[in-house]
């Protein structure tokens, strides 16, 4: 099981979360990565934790003011990137371009989608993984694995029908070890979460609780 902690733009201490994630990953043997703001990628990567970008643009070097280049985040220490998060939507063409750009930079890719139908379309673009995240449940206290387990099962089936090498992650509302265990039982190989760790009073304890049933 892979746990990817998205710090979004929350006012948390990225180094505190990164250090906790590194330590919990080492102690538990569970793969844990942290996805900070672009400006914090290098600092987070320096802690030794697996580090992902929150977004990359499809373009490379050139006249592209404000772009987040895959090459730049890779050079800063990221080893993977989210693409098309529900809070950073891209067109299908740009998703495809971002996947290609990330691949050229040597980044692992996870394309986010709202529902199983979109998961199938995302998987067809050839990312390493896809993540199903119903927008209504993002940031809430009820996980998608609990609220509507059928969505997770259907997402796993949709991805497998296109390319069974594409991993499927479960996101939206994940906040407990039970949520993680349930996601795995439904066929997900990873989870995405944010507020459950980034807004926790004690991120280390929150992470320890997530990996406890694994």
C-alpha positions in Angstrom: 0.0 0.0 0.0 1.3 3.5 -1.0 0.3 6.5 1.1 0.6 9.9 -0.6 0.2 12.9 1.6 -0.8 16.0 -0.3 -0.1 19.2 1.7 -2.1 21.3 -0.7 -1.7 25.0 0.4 -2.4 24.3 4.0 -0.5 26.3 6.6 1.3 23.3 8.0 5.1 22.9 8.5 6.2 20.8 5.5 9.4 19.8 7.1 7.6 18.5 10.2 5.3 16.4 8.1 8.1 15.2 5.8 10.3 14.2 8.8 7.4 12.3 10.4 6.5 10.6 7.1 10.1 9.5 6.6 10.4 8.1 10.1 7.0 6.3 10.0 7.9 4.8 6.5 11.2 3.5 7.8 9.7 2.1 11.0 6.7 0.4 9.3 8.0 -0.5 5.9 5.1 1.2 4.3 5.8 3.4 1.3 4.9 7.0 2.2 5.4 10.1 0.1 4.8 13.8 0.7 3.5 16.3 -1.9 4.3 19.9 -0.9 4.0 23.2 -2.6 6.4 23.6 -5.5 8.5 26.1 -3.5 9.0 23.5 -0.8 9.9 20.5 -3.0 13.7 20.8 -2.5 13.4 21.3 1.3 11.1 18.4 1.7 13.2 16.1 -0.5 16.3 17.0 1.6 14.6 15.2 4.6 15.0 12.0 2.7 11.2 11.3 2.4 9.8 10.3 -1.0 8.7 13.6 -2.6 6.1 14.3 -5.2 5.0 17.5 -7.0 1.4 18.6 -6.7 1.3 19.5 -10.4 3.3 19.9 -13.6 2.5 21.6 -16.8 2.8 20.0 -20.2 5.3 22.3 -21.6 9.1 22.3 -21.4 11.6 25.1 -21.2 10.7 28.3 -23.1 8.4 31.3 -22.9 6.0 29.9 -20.4 5.8 32.3 -17.5 4.3 30.8 -14.3 4.7 27.2 -15.5 5.7 24.4 -13.2 8.1 22.4 -15.3 8.5 18.6 -14.8 12.3 19.1 -15.2 12.4 21.7 -12.5 10.6 19.7 -9.8 12.7 16.6 -10.7 15.9 18.7 -10.3 14.6 19.9 -7.0 14.3 16.3 -5.8 10.8 15.2 -6.7 10.4 11.6 -7.9 6.7 11.8 -8.9 3.9 14.1 -9.5 0.1 14.4 -9.3 -1.7 15.5 -12.5 -5.2 16.8 -12.9 -6.1 17.0 -9.2 -9.7 18.2 -8.7 -8.4 21.5 -7.4 -6.0 21.9 -10.4 -8.0 20.6 -13.4 -6.4 20.3 -16.8 -7.8 19.6 -20.3 -7.4 16.1 -21.7 -4.7 17.3 -24.0 -2.8 19.0 -21.2 -3.1 15.9 -19.0 -1.6 13.8 -21.8 1.1 16.4 -22.3 1.9 16.6 -18.6 2.2 12.8 -18.4 4.6 12.9 -21.3 6.6 15.7 -19.8 6.8 13.9 -16.4 8.0 10.8 -18.1 10.7 12.6 -19.9 11.9 14.1 -16.6 11.8 10.6 -15.0 8.9 11.3 -12.7 6.3 8.8 -11.6 2.8 9.9 -12.5 -0.6 9.8 -10.9 -3.6 11.2 -12.8 -6.6 12.1 -10.7 -10.2 11.7 -11.8 -13.7 12.2 -10.4 -15.3 8.9 -11.3 -14.7 5.4 -12.8 -15.5 6.6 -16.4 -12.8 9.3 -16.1 -10.5 6.7 -14.6 -10.7 4.6 -17.7 -9.9 7.7 -19.9 -7.0 8.6 -17.6 -5.6 5.1 -17.7 -5.6 5.2 -21.5 -3.0 8.0 -21.3 -0.5 5.6 -19.8 0.3 7.0 -16.4 1.9 4.9 -13.7 -1.3 5.3 -11.6 -4.7 6.9 -11.4 -6.6 8.1 -8.4 -10.4 8.3 -8.0 -11.5 11.2 -5.9 -15.2 12.2 -5.9 -15.1 16.0 -5.4 -18.0 16.1 -2.9 -16.0 14.0 -0.4 -12.6 15.8 -0.7 -11.7 17.4 2.6 -14.5 15.7 4.5 -14.7 13.3 7.3 -16.2 10.4 5.4 -14.0 8.5 3.0 -15.0 7.3 -0.5 -14.1 3.8 0.6 -16.8 4.0 3.2 -19.4 6.3 1.6 -19.5 4.5 -1.8 -17.2 1.5 -2.0 -18.7 0.7 -5.4 -16.8 3.7 -6.9 -13.5 2.3 -5.8 -14.3 -1.2 -7.1 -15.6 0.3 -10.4 -12.5 2.5 -10.7 -10.2 -0.6 -10.3 -12.2 -2.4 -12.9 -12.2 0.5 -15.3 -8.4 0.9 -15.1 -7.8 -2.8 -15.5 -10.0 -2.9 -18.6 -7.7 -0.4 -20.3 -4.3 -1.3 -18.8 -3.9 -3.7 -15.8 -0.4 -2.3 -15.2 -1.9 1.0 -14.0 -2.2 1.2 -10.2 -5.4 2.6 -8.8 -5.3 4.9 -5.7 -8.3 5.9 -3.6 -8.7 9.5 -2.4 -11.2 11.8 -0.8 -12.0 11.8 2.9 -9.3 9.2 3.9 -8.4 9.8 7.5 -8.0 6.6 9.4 -6.3 3.2 9.3 -9.7 1.6 8.8 -10.1 3.7 5.6 -6.7 2.6 4.3 -7.5 -1.1 5.0 -10.9 -0.8 3.4 -9.4 0.8 0.3 -7.0 -2.1 0.0 -9.8 -4.6 0.4 -11.6 -2.9 -2.5 -8.6 -3.3 -4.8 -6.8 0.0 -4.4 -3.0 -0.2 -4.2 -2.6 3.3 -2.7 -4.3 6.2 -1.1 -4.2 10.0 -1.4 -5.0 12.1 1.6 -4.4 15.6 2.7 -6.2 17.2 5.7 -6.1 13.9 7.7 -2.3 14.5 8.1 -1.6 18.1 7.0 -4.2 19.6 9.4 -3.6 17.1 12.2 -2.4 18.4 15.6 0.2 15.6 15.6 1.1 14.5 12.0 3.3 11.7 13.2 0.6 10.1 15.3 -1.9 10.5 12.4 0.6 8.7 10.1 1.2 6.0 12.6 -2.5 5.4 12.9 -2.8 5.1 9.1 -0.2 2.4 8.8 -1.2 0.5 11.9 -3.5 -2.0 10.2 -1.1 -2.6 7.3 
